[in-house]
Amino acid sequence: MDFEPLSIGNEVVEFEVGDSAGEDDGTGLDLRHPDDLVERSASSGAGDLSSSDVDPILEPCEGMEFDSEQAARIFYNSYARRTGFGTRVSVYQRSRRDGSIMCRHVVCSREGFRRGGSESKSKRRRTVTRVGCKAQITVKKQSSGKWAVSKFVKEHNHELVPPDKVHCLRSHRHVSGPARSLIDTLQAAGMGPSGVMSVLIKESGGVNSVGFTKIDCQNYMSSSRQRTLGSGVQLVLDYLKQMQAADPGFFCAVQGDFDNLAGNIFWADASSRKNYAYFGDTVNFDTTYRMNRYRVPFAPFTGWNHHGQPVLFGCALLRNESESSFIWLFQTWLDAMSGSHPVSITTDQDRIIRSAVAHVLPGSRHRFCRWNVFREAREKLSDVYCSHPNFEAEFQRCVNITETVEDFELCWESLLETYGLRNNEWLQLMYNARQKWVPVFLMDTFFGEMSIMQGSDSINSYFDGYINASTSIQVLIRQYEKAIAGRHEKEIKSDYETLHTAPVLKTPSPMEKQAANVYTRKIFKKFQEELIETLAYPATIIKDMELEAVYRVARFGEDHKAHFVKVDVFSKKACCSCQMFEFSGIMCRHILAVFRVMNVLTLPPQYILTRWTRNAKSESLPDDYMVGFPSNLQESLTACYENLRREAIKYVEDGAKSIHSYTVAMDALQIAAQKVAASKKCGLGLEQKTLIKGCQIQSSRCTEQDEKIQELTSELANASLQCEEYRRKLLAVLKDMEEQKLKILVKVRNVRLNLKG
């Protein structure tokens, strides 16, 4: 949120309600809590007004005395609450002798007029609240030390606020001590602002009795969360400094500098940046942990790898959530990813985030996370959810299941009519933004989802199980590293299953066999489902031209749900009205049914996305990807060494699969080593390094590379032996697991036989 700086001059000093809402002004007297005003003014000794003299309808009058200026302000604010207007502190006069305040004006909050100059500087137009009202009191300090009312203007030039709305006035909003304690307890239990306000309203006997608004509750919860960060932010910064020093591919940026703890922090390790090079076509910006119910304002960038698993593209720690901060964050993240824009990005529907995405990523298709929309629907439509148990299922069906724009429009109209929601403001807003979150409007863009109904639109999955509502900043880094390790282990397991176990083929189709050899296991299973479904989807040609044909495809018995496939006869390029391939990158059953009719036996290359294949991470990184990495000589050599080592490990894995491949690999390695040595002696390799100048430097670099080649050769030999040993142990473990599985199955069958007997 944006905060306008408070201008304190000779004219007006305002009460502001924000993160400091409910705090006193340094005197120990609370200036805003309506239930405490009269009580405190009495107990503090307000001149002629003892606790027994306080009249609930008493109004100020000239000559009325108070023990202090604060007591006078409290009394006038209490009077204002009963009457129906807000107050603020205005001009004052100081003593020339000691500089102390001798005279104070307390005015109606609608006194004066806004200055025109500040209006143009504001980012959005502010509501007109100043109407030149003259209502006020003036109190002056007497020689006795007491404060007396020297002027009182009662009349207002505007309508007063009724009692049931007076709690919305700024000077009467206050998060009291008991309310703070309850909010802290509910927040620690993981409850958000809406839930907290519901409890407070119930406990107070109505929204009018709470004493503050939901915005005040959000501000307090946000400030409370910031207080819990404390020195933990410094721990994060220290960790990031260490990582940056140890890894040349590590990227870190702080809005400001490392010593400025008020700005946002972003970081991405080398693995995250490489993952983006392979899988950065669609991105999720996860703001779940930025919400007030979480203690850590954490926001990761994530995506989907070739197994359909969540993969990390960088993380942010948000301490300032203004529009300029989000613009900085998205631009910094883009710089870390070598400036490569994603095809699509998914965020929540926050107005500030929408604006930042439009500013930094104008060419990327932006959508709202449906999971967040449905979560917000449960809050905004809580009464409907309670009174109509079937509404939620019908609402989600309307959004997720409808396959055409016309079907969605009809279903939405029916939903509004059935449940009497035609005038619901929130639903109207979401309908106006339907192109941003309803799938039927987004199917022409790649978002990497396997299925609309699989729930993958929930973008808070990468750190699930590692970060929750009780996670503090002090343990964030530990949980972050655990999540990284856990996700990496799952990817390795999926890689192993894909490479070393054969899937079960369910048809004699060459296309199925081709897909089994190309796709990762999870993607193949999804493709296999679509392929098998073609048996129930006959394709009928309805337009046959020389260069293209149009087919009508519908499930048996469901002719009213037909899809249409247009095919180029020669190139075999096809497009379906369901647009599943455009949305998920996997061929739909409708196009596959047409291919079956056309006798297309294998998938055309254009329909095999590299990002879904088992070799998705085997290709070399794009040239522009290396732009984001350090460019000085020493770090470049380190990067070269890391690249060689990574390629060598893959070489070892392939070479150690059998004795024959091992022999071939060793022979090839010896030949390669001889060629590299000969190249170094001739100086051919070093002449291409334009950054290295002088024969002396060239000679030293030759020696260094000789040593690295020798180290690499030795490492390869050791790695091959270790790989063979690892393989032997792994096979033994798998064999043991199979035996245990067989024993368990036998036991289960025996138990079932005993139960039947």
C-alpha positions in Angstrom: 0.0 0.0 0.0 1.2 3.6 -0.6 1.7 5.9 2.4 1.4 9.6 1.9 4.0 11.5 3.9 2.5 13.5 6.8 3.0 17.2 6.3 3.3 19.0 9.7 3.4 22.8 9.4 1.7 25.7 11.1 -1.8 24.8 9.9 -3.0 21.3 10.6 -1.8 18.1 12.3 -4.1 15.1 11.6 -4.8 11.9 13.4 -3.8 9.1 11.0 -5.0 5.5 11.2 -2.5 3.0 9.8 0.2 0.9 11.3 0.2 3.2 14.3 -3.5 2.9 14.8 -4.4 2.8 18.4 -1.1 4.0 19.8 -1.0 6.9 22.2 0.8 10.2 21.5 3.5 9.8 24.1 1.4 10.8 27.0 -0.1 7.4 27.8 -3.5 8.6 26.9 -5.3 6.9 24.0 -6.9 9.5 21.8 -9.2 7.4 19.7 -10.9 4.5 21.6 -14.5 5.6 22.0 -15.2 3.5 25.1 -12.2 4.9 27.0 -12.7 8.6 26.2 -15.0 9.8 28.9 -13.7 7.3 31.4 -10.1 8.5 30.9 -11.0 12.2 30.9 -12.8 11.7 34.2 -10.0 9.6 35.8 -7.4 12.1 34.6 -9.1 14.9 36.5 -10.7 17.1 33.8 -11.0 20.2 35.9 -14.5 20.7 37.2 -15.6 17.3 35.8 -15.3 14.6 38.3 -16.2 11.0 37.5 -19.7 11.5 39.0 -20.2 14.7 37.1 -19.7 13.3 33.6 -22.9 13.7 31.6 -23.1 11.4 28.5 -24.8 14.2 26.5 -22.5 17.0 28.0 -21.1 19.3 25.4 -18.2 21.8 25.6 -18.8 25.3 26.7 -16.5 28.3 27.1 -14.8 28.4 30.5 -14.8 24.6 30.9 -11.5 23.5 32.4 -9.3 20.4 32.1 -6.2 19.2 33.8 -4.3 18.8 30.5 -4.5 19.5 26.8 -4.9 15.8 26.2 -7.9 15.6 28.5 -9.5 18.4 26.5 -8.9 16.6 23.2 -10.3 13.3 24.6 -13.4 15.0 25.9 -14.1 16.8 22.6 -13.5 13.5 20.6 -16.0 11.7 22.9 -18.5 14.5 22.4 -17.9 14.2 18.6 -18.5 10.5 18.6 -21.9 10.9 20.4 -22.8 13.8 18.1 -21.7 12.1 14.8 -18.6 13.8 13.5 -14.8 13.2 13.5 -12.1 15.4 14.9 -8.5 16.3 14.3 -5.9 18.4 15.9 -5.3 21.7 14.1 -3.0 24.7 14.7 -1.3 25.6 17.9 0.6 28.4 19.5 3.9 28.1 21.4 5.3 30.1 24.3 8.1 32.4 23.2 9.7 31.9 26.6 10.1 28.1 26.7 8.6 26.8 23.4 5.8 24.9 25.1 2.3 24.7 23.6 0.0 27.4 25.1 -3.0 27.2 22.8 -4.6 24.3 20.8 -7.4 24.2 18.2 -9.3 20.9 17.8 -11.6 21.0 14.8 -14.1 18.9 12.9 -12.4 16.6 10.5 -14.2 18.3 7.6 -12.7 21.7 8.4 -10.8 23.6 5.7 -10.2 22.5 2.1 -7.6 20.3 0.4 -4.8 22.2 -1.3 -4.9 21.8 -5.0 -1.1 21.1 -5.4 -1.1 17.8 -3.6 -4.0 16.4 -5.7 -1.8 16.3 -8.8 1.0 14.5 -7.0 -1.3 11.7 -5.8 -1.3 8.5 -7.7 -5.1 8.2 -7.6 -7.7 10.8 -7.0 -8.6 11.2 -3.4 -12.2 11.6 -2.1 -13.2 15.1 -1.2 -13.7 15.2 2.6 -12.9 18.9 3.5 -15.9 21.2 3.1 -14.9 24.2 5.2 -16.7 23.2 8.4 -16.2 25.7 11.2 -17.0 23.5 14.2 -14.2 23.5 16.8 -13.0 24.1 20.2 -10.0 26.2 21.3 -8.3 25.5 24.6 -5.7 27.7 26.3 -3.3 27.1 29.1 -4.0 29.1 32.2 -1.6 30.5 34.7 -2.8 27.9 37.1 -1.6 25.1 34.8 -5.1 24.0 33.8 -6.5 24.3 30.2 -9.7 26.2 29.6 -12.1 26.3 26.6 -11.8 29.8 25.1 -13.9 29.2 22.0 -16.5 26.7 21.0 -18.3 26.5 17.7 -21.1 24.0 17.6 -22.7 24.3 14.2 -21.6 22.1 11.2 -22.2 22.8 7.5 -22.6 19.2 6.6 -24.8 16.2 7.6 -23.7 14.4 10.8 -23.1 10.6 10.8 -25.7 8.4 12.3 -24.7 6.3 15.4 -24.5 3.0 13.4 -21.9 4.5 11.1 -19.8 6.7 13.4 -17.3 3.8 14.0 -16.1 4.4 10.4 -14.8 7.9 11.2 -11.0 8.0 11.4 -10.7 9.6 14.8 -13.1 7.0 16.3 -11.3 3.9 15.0 -9.0 2.2 17.4 -7.7 -1.4 17.9 -8.1 -1.7 21.6 -5.8 -3.8 23.9 -8.3 -6.7 24.3 -8.9 -6.7 20.5 -5.1 -6.8 19.9 -4.7 -9.8 22.1 -7.5 -11.7 20.3 -6.2 -10.7 16.9 -2.7 -11.9 17.8 -4.2 -15.3 19.0 -6.3 -15.8 15.9 -3.5 -14.7 13.5 -1.1 -17.2 15.1 -3.7 -19.9 14.5 -3.6 -19.1 10.8 -6.8 -17.0 10.4 -7.0 -14.2 7.9 -8.4 -10.7 8.3 -11.9 -11.7 7.2 -12.1 -14.5 9.6 -10.7 -12.4 12.5 -13.3 -9.6 11.8 -16.1 -12.2 11.8 -15.0 -13.4 15.3 -14.6 -9.8 16.6 -18.1 -8.8 15.3 -19.6 -11.9 17.0 -17.8 -11.2 20.2 -18.6 -7.5 20.2 -22.3 -8.0 19.4 -22.3 -6.3 16.0 -20.0 -4.5 13.6 -20.9 -1.1 15.2 -19.4 -2.2 18.5 -16.1 -3.5 17.2 -14.6 0.0 17.2 -12.6 -0.3 13.9 -12.9 -1.5 10.4 -11.4 -4.5 8.5 -8.8 -2.2 7.0 -7.6 -1.3 10.5 -7.5 -5.0 11.3 -5.4 -5.7 8.2 -3.0 -2.9 9.1 -2.6 -4.1 12.6 -2.0 -7.7 11.5 0.5 -6.5 8.9 2.4 -4.3 11.4 2.3 -7.3 13.8 3.8 -9.5 11.2 6.6 -6.9 10.5 7.4 -6.8 14.2 7.9 -10.6 14.2 10.5 -10.3 11.5 12.9 -8.4 13.7 16.6 -9.3 13.3 15.6 -12.4 11.3 15.9 -10.3 8.1 19.6 -9.8 8.9 20.0 -13.6 9.1 18.5 -13.9 5.6 20.8 -11.2 4.3 23.9 -12.9 5.8 22.8 -16.2 4.2 22.4 -14.6 0.8 25.8 -12.9 1.1 27.4 -16.3 1.8 25.6 -17.9 -1.1 26.6 -15.1 -3.5 30.3 -15.4 -2.5 30.2 -19.2 -2.9 28.3 -19.5 -6.2 29.0 -17.3 -9.2 25.6 -18.2 -10.6 23.7 -17.0 -7.5 21.7 -13.8 -8.0 20.6 -11.6 -5.2 19.2 -8.0 -5.1 17.9 -5.8 -2.3 15.8 -2.7 -3.0 18.2 -0.1 -1.7 21.3 -1.9 -0.3 22.2 -4.8 1.9 22.2 -2.5 5.0 18.8 -1.1 4.2 16.4 -3.5 5.9 13.2 -1.7 4.8 13.3 -2.8 1.2 12.3 -6.0 -0.6 14.8 -8.8 -1.1 15.0 -11.1 -4.2 17.3 -14.1 -4.8 17.7 -16.9 -7.3 20.3 -19.6 -7.1 22.0 -21.0 -10.2 19.7 -24.0 -10.3 16.6 -21.8 -10.3 18.0 -19.7 -13.2 18.9 -22.8 -15.2 15.4 -24.3 -14.5 13.9 -21.1 -16.0 16.0 -21.5 -19.1 14.3 -24.9 -19.6 10.8 -24.4 -18.2 10.3 -20.7 -18.1 7.5 -20.6 -20.7 4.9 -20.3 -17.9 5.4 -18.8 -14.5 3.4 -18.6 -11.2 4.0 -15.8 -8.8 2.9 -17.2 -5.5 1.7 -14.5 -3.1 -0.1 -16.9 -0.7 2.6 -16.3 2.0 2.3 -12.6 1.6 -1.2 -12.6 3.1 -1.6 -11.5 6.7 -2.3 -14.9 8.1 1.3 -15.9 7.4 4.1 -14.5 9.6 6.6 -14.4 6.7 5.8 -12.1 3.7 7.3 -14.6 1.3 6.7 -14.8 -2.4 8.3 -17.4 -4.7 8.3 -17.5 -8.5 7.6 -21.1 -9.6 6.8 -23.2 -12.7 6.4 -26.8 -13.9 9.2 -29.1 -14.9 9.1 -31.9 -17.4 7.5 -34.2 -14.8 4.7 -31.8 -14.1 6.3 -31.1 -10.7 6.7 -27.6 -9.3 10.1 -26.0 -9.9 11.6 -22.8 -8.4 12.5 -19.7 -10.4 13.5 -17.5 -7.5 12.1 -16.1 -4.2 11.3 -12.7 -2.7 10.9 -11.4 0.8 8.3 -8.6 0.6 8.6 -5.8 3.2 7.2 -3.0 1.1 4.1 -3.8 -1.1 3.7 -0.6 -3.1 3.3 -0.6 -6.8 6.8 0.7 -7.3 8.1 -2.2 -5.2 6.4 -4.8 -7.3 7.6 -3.2 -10.4 11.1 -3.4 -9.0 10.6 -7.0 -8.0 9.4 -8.2 -11.4 12.1 -6.2 -13.3 14.8 -7.6 -11.0 13.5 -11.2 -11.5 13.4 -10.6 -15.2 17.0 -9.4 -15.1 18.1 -12.5 -13.2 16.4 -14.6 -15.9 18.4 -12.9 -18.7 15.5 -10.8 -19.7 13.5 -13.7 -21.2 9.8 -13.0 -20.9 7.5 -15.9 -20.1 4.6 -16.8 -22.4 2.2 -16.6 -19.5 2.2 -15.7 -15.8 -0.3 -16.5 -13.0 -0.8 -14.3 -10.0 -3.6 -13.4 -7.6 -6.0 -10.6 -8.6 -4.4 -7.9 -6.5 -4.7 -4.5 -8.2 -1.1 -3.5 -7.5 0.3 -6.8 -8.9 -1.9 -6.5 -12.0 -0.4 -3.1 -12.7 3.2 -4.2 -12.1 2.8 -7.2 -14.4 1.3 -5.0 -17.2 4.2 -2.6 -16.7 7.1 -5.1 -16.7 5.6 -8.0 -18.7 3.3 -6.5 -21.2 3.8 -9.3 -23.7 3.0 -12.1 -21.3 -0.5 -13.5 -20.9 -1.6 -12.7 -17.4 -4.3 -14.7 -15.5 -5.6 -14.8 -12.0 -5.1 -18.0 -9.9 -8.5 -19.8 -9.8 -7.6 -21.2 -6.4 -7.4 -17.7 -5.0 -10.7 -16.7 -6.7 -12.5 -19.7 -5.2 -10.9 -18.9 -1.8 -12.1 -15.3 -2.0 -15.5 -16.5 -3.1 -15.9 -18.4 0.1 -15.3 -15.2 2.0 -17.3 -12.8 -0.2 -20.3 -15.3 -0.6 -20.2 -16.9 2.9 -23.9 -16.4 3.4 -24.7 -18.1 0.1 -22.3 -21.0 0.8 -24.0 -21.6 4.2 -27.6 -21.3 3.0 -27.1 -23.2 -0.3 -24.7 -26.3 0.1 -24.9 -27.0 -3.6 -23.7 -23.5 -4.7 -20.0 -24.1 -4.4 -20.1 -27.2 -6.6 -22.3 -25.5 -9.2 -20.1 -22.4 -9.2 -16.9 -24.4 -9.8 -18.6 -26.5 -12.4 -19.7 -23.3 -14.2 -16.1 -22.0 -14.3 -14.2 -25.3 -14.9 -16.4 -27.5 -17.0 -17.9 -25.2 -19.6 -16.1 -25.7 -22.9 -17.3 -22.7 -24.9 -17.9 -19.1 -24.2 -21.6 -19.5 -24.9 -21.9 -22.3 -22.5 -20.2 -20.3 -19.8 -22.4 -17.2 -20.3 -25.6 -19.3 -20.1 -24.3 -21.2 -17.0 -23.3 -18.0 -15.3 -26.7 -16.4 -16.0 -28.5 -19.5 -14.6 -26.3 -19.4 -11.5 -27.1 -15.7 -10.8 -30.8 -16.3 -11.4 -31.1 -19.5 -9.3 -29.4 -18.0 -6.2 -30.6 -14.4 -6.5 -27.1 -13.0 -7.0 -27.7 -10.7 -9.9 -26.9 -7.6 -7.8 -23.9 -9.1 -6.0 -21.1 -6.6 -6.5 -18.2 -9.0 -6.1 -19.6 -11.5 -8.6 -20.1 -8.6 -11.1 -16.5 -7.5 -10.7 -15.2 -11.1 -11.3 -17.5 -11.4 -14.3 -16.1 -8.2 -15.8 -12.6 -9.8 -15.4 -13.6 -13.2 -16.6 -11.0 -13.2 -19.5 -8.4 -13.2 -16.7 -9.4 -16.3 -14.8 -12.1 -18.4 -16.5 -10.3 -21.2 -18.4 -12.6 -21.1 -21.5 -11.1 -17.6 -22.2 -7.5 -18.7 -21.7 -7.2 -21.9 -23.6 -5.4 -20.4 -26.5 -2.3 -19.7 -24.4 0.2 -22.2 -22.8 -0.1 -22.5 -19.0 1.3 -26.0 -18.6 -1.8 -27.6 -17.0 -2.5 -31.2 -17.6 -6.2 -30.9 -16.8 -8.6 -28.1 -15.8 -10.0 -30.0 -12.9 -6.7 -31.5 -11.5 -6.3 -28.5 -9.2 -2.9 -27.5 -10.6 -4.1 -23.9 -10.8 -3.3 -23.6 -7.1 0.1 -21.9 -7.3 1.2 -22.3 -3.7 2.4 -25.9 -4.0 6.2 -25.7 -4.1 6.7 -24.9 -0.4 3.6 -26.8 0.9 4.7 -28.8 3.9 7.7 -26.6 4.5 6.2 -23.1 5.1 3.0 -22.5 7.0 1.3 -19.9 9.1 3.5 -20.4 12.1 6.9 -20.3 10.1 9.0 -17.4 11.4 11.7 -15.5 9.5 14.3 -17.2 11.7 13.5 -20.7 10.3 12.7 -19.5 6.8 16.1 -20.3 5.3 16.2 -23.7 6.9 12.8 -24.6 5.5 13.7 -23.1 2.1 16.8 -25.4 1.9 14.7 -28.4 2.9 12.2 -27.6 0.2 14.9 -27.3 -2.4 16.4 -30.7 -1.3 13.0 -32.4 -1.2 11.9 -31.2 -4.6 15.3 -32.1 -6.1 15.0 -35.6 -4.7 11.5 -36.0 -6.2 12.8 -34.9 -9.6 15.7 -37.4 -9.4 13.2 -40.2 -8.5 11.0 -39.3 -11.4 14.0 -39.2 -13.7 15.0 -42.7 -12.6 11.5 -44.1 -13.1 11.4 -42.5 -16.6 14.7 -43.8 -17.7 15.0 -47.2 -16.0 11.4 -48.6 -15.9 9.2 -49.3 -18.9 5.6 -48.1 -19.0 2.8 -50.6 -19.7 1.6 -50.1 -23.3 -2.2 -50.6 -23.7 -2.5 -50.5 -27.5 -0.4 -51.8 -30.5 -0.2 -48.2 -31.8 3.3 -47.1 -33.0 2.3 -43.7 -31.7 1.9 -45.0 -28.1 5.3 -46.6 -28.3 6.9 -43.5 -29.7 5.3 -41.4 -26.8 6.6 -43.9 -24.3 10.1 -43.5 -25.5 9.9 -39.7 -25.7 7.8 -38.3 -22.8 8.5 -38.5 -19.1 6.4 -41.0 -17.3 3.7 -38.6 -16.0 3.3 -36.9 -19.3 3.1 -40.2 -21.1 0.3 -41.4 -18.8 -1.7 -38.3 -19.7 -1.0 -38.8 -23.4 -2.0 -42.5 -23.1 -5.3 -41.5 -21.5 -6.1 -39.3 -24.5 -5.0 -41.9 -27.0 -7.2 -44.6 -25.4 -10.2 -42.3 -25.4 -10.0 -42.0 -29.2 -11.7 -45.4 -29.3 -14.9 -43.7 -28.1 -14.6 -40.7 -30.3 -15.4 -41.3 -34.0 -14.2 -38.6 -36.4 -16.4 -37.6 -39.3 -15.2 -35.5 -42.1 -17.5 -32.5 -42.8 -15.4 -30.4 -45.2 -12.9 -31.9 -47.6 -10.8 -29.4 -49.6 -7.6 -29.9 -51.5 -5.2 -28.5 -48.9 -7.2 -28.9 -45.6 -10.0 -30.9 -44.1 -12.4 -30.3 -41.2 -13.6 -33.1 -39.0 -16.4 -33.4 -36.5 -15.4 -35.4 -33.4 -17.9 -36.4 -30.6 -18.1 -39.1 -28.0 -20.6 -41.9 -28.7 -24.0 -40.8 -27.5 -22.9 -37.2 -26.9 -23.3 -35.6 -30.3 -24.3 -32.3 -28.7 -20.8 -31.9 -27.3 -18.9 -32.2 -30.6 -15.5 -30.6 -31.3 -14.1 -29.6 -34.7 -10.6 -30.3 -35.9 -9.0 -28.5 -38.9 -6.1 -30.4 -40.5 -3.5 -29.4 -43.1 -3.4 -32.5 -45.3 0.3 -32.2 -46.2 2.0 -30.8 -43.1 -0.4 -32.7 -40.7 -0.8 -29.5 -38.7 -4.1 -29.7 -36.8 -6.0 -27.4 -34.5 -9.0 -28.4 -32.3 -11.7 -26.2 -30.9 -11.0 -27.5 -27.4 -7.4 -26.0 -27.7 -6.0 -28.5 -25.2 -2.6 -28.6 -27.0 -2.3 -24.8 -26.9 -3.2 -24.8 -23.2 -1.2 -27.8 -21.9 1.2 -28.9 -24.7 -0.3 -32.4 -25.0 -2.4 -33.7 -27.9 -6.1 -33.9 -27.3 -8.2 -37.0 -28.0 -10.0 -35.2 -30.8 -6.9 -34.6 -32.9 -5.6 -38.1 -32.2 -9.0 -39.5 -33.4 -8.6 -37.6 -36.6 -5.0 -38.8 -37.0 -6.2 -42.4 -36.6 -8.7 -41.8 -39.4 -6.0 -40.2 -41.6 -3.6 -43.1 -40.8 -1.0 -40.9 -39.1 0.9 -43.5 -37.2 3.4 -41.3 -35.2 3.2 -37.9 -33.7 4.4 -35.1 -36.0 7.5 -33.3 -34.4 5.7 -30.1 -33.9 3.4 -31.7 -31.4 6.2 -33.0 -29.1 7.1 -30.1 -26.8 10.7 -30.5 -25.6 9.8 -29.3 -22.2 7.6 -32.4 -21.6 10.2 -34.9 -22.8 12.8 -37.0 -20.9 15.6 -35.0 -22.6 14.2 -31.6 -21.6 17.3 -30.7 -19.6 19.8 -32.3 -21.9 20.0 -29.5 -24.5 22.6 -26.8 -24.1 21.4 -23.6 -22.5 20.5 -20.7 -24.9 23.4 -18.3 -25.6 21.6 -15.3 -24.1 21.1 -17.2 -20.8 24.8 -16.8 -20.0 24.4 -13.1 -20.2 23.1 -13.0 -16.6 26.1 -14.8 -15.2 29.3 -13.1 -14.0 31.5 -12.0 -16.9 35.0 -11.5 -15.3 37.7 -13.9 -16.2 38.0 -15.9 -13.1 34.3 -16.5 -12.7 34.0 -17.4 -16.4 36.6 -20.1 -16.0 34.8 -21.4 -12.9 31.6 -21.5 -14.9 33.4 -23.4 -17.7 34.8 -25.8 -15.2 31.2 -26.4 -13.8 29.9 -26.9 -17.3 32.6 -29.5 -18.1 32.0 -31.3 -14.8 28.3 -31.4 -15.4 28.8 -32.9 -18.9 31.4 -35.3 -17.6 29.0 -36.6 -15.0 26.4 -37.3 -17.7 29.1 -39.0 -19.7 30.0 -41.2 -16.8 26.3 -42.2 -16.3 26.0 -43.3 -19.9 29.4 -44.9 -20.0 28.8 -47.0 -16.9 25.6 -48.7 -18.0 27.6 -51.8 -19.2 31.1 -53.1 -19.5 31.0 -52.6 -23.2 29.9 -48.9 -23.0 32.5 -48.4 -20.2 35.3 -49.6 -22.5 34.1 -47.4 -25.3 33.8 -44.4 -23.1 37.3 -44.8 -21.6 38.8 -45.1 -25.1 37.0 -42.0 -26.3 38.0 -40.1 -23.2 41.7 -40.9 -23.7 41.5 -39.7 -27.3 39.7 -36.6 -26.2 42.3 -35.9 -23.6 45.1 -36.2 -26.2 43.3 -33.8 -28.5 42.8 -31.2 -25.7 46.5 -31.5 -24.8 47.6 -31.0 -28.4 45.2 -28.1 -28.8 46.7 -26.4 -25.7 50.3 -26.9 -27.0 49.4 -25.2 -30.2 47.8 -22.4 -28.4 44.6 -22.7 -30.5 42.3 -22.8 -27.5 43.9 -19.8 -25.8 44.0 -17.6 -28.9 40.2 -17.6 -29.0 40.1 -16.1 -25.5 40.2 -12.4 -26.3 40.0 -11.5 -22.7 43.5 -13.0 -22.0 46.4 -11.0 -23.2 50.1 -11.7 -23.1 52.2 -14.8 -23.5 52.9 -15.0 -19.8 49.1 -15.1 -18.9 48.5 -17.6 -21.7 51.2 -19.9 -20.3 49.7 -19.8 -16.8 46.2 -20.5 -18.1 47.6 -23.5 -20.1 49.1 -24.9 -16.9 45.8 -24.3 -15.0 43.8 -26.1 -17.7 46.3 -29.0 -17.9 45.7 -29.5 -14.2 42.0 -29.3 -14.5 42.0 -31.8 -17.4 44.0 -34.2 -15.3 41.7 -33.7 -12.3 38.7 -34.2 -14.6 40.1 -37.4 -16.1 40.8 -38.8 -12.6 37.3 -37.7 -11.5 35.8 -39.5 -14.4 37.6 -42.7 -13.6 36.6 -42.6 -10.0 33.0 -41.6 -10.8 32.6 -44.5 -13.2 33.6 -47.0 -10.5 31.3 -45.3 -8.0 28.5 -45.3 -10.5 28.9 -49.0 -11.0 28.9 -49.6 -7.3 25.9 -47.4 -6.8 24.0 -49.2 -9.6 24.8 -52.6 -7.9 23.5 -51.4 -4.5 20.4 -49.8 -6.1 19.5 -53.0 -7.9 19.9 -54.9 -4.6 17.6 -52.4 -2.8 15.0 -52.7 -5.6 15.2 -56.5 -5.4 14.7 -56.4 -1.7 11.7 -54.0 -2.1 10.1 -56.3 -4.6 10.5 -59.3 -2.2 9.0 -57.3 0.6 6.1 -56.2 -1.6 5.5 -59.9 -2.6 5.5 -60.9 1.1 3.0 -58.2 1.9 0.7 -59.2 -0.9 0.8 -62.8 0.3 -0.1 -61.7 3.8 -3.0 -59.5 2.5 -4.4 -62.4 0.5 -4.2 -64.7 3.6 -6.0 -62.1 5.7 -8.8 -61.8 3.1 -9.1 -65.6 2.9 -9.4 -65.8 6.7 -12.0 -63.0 6.7 -14.1 -64.8 4.0 -13.8 -68.1 5.9 
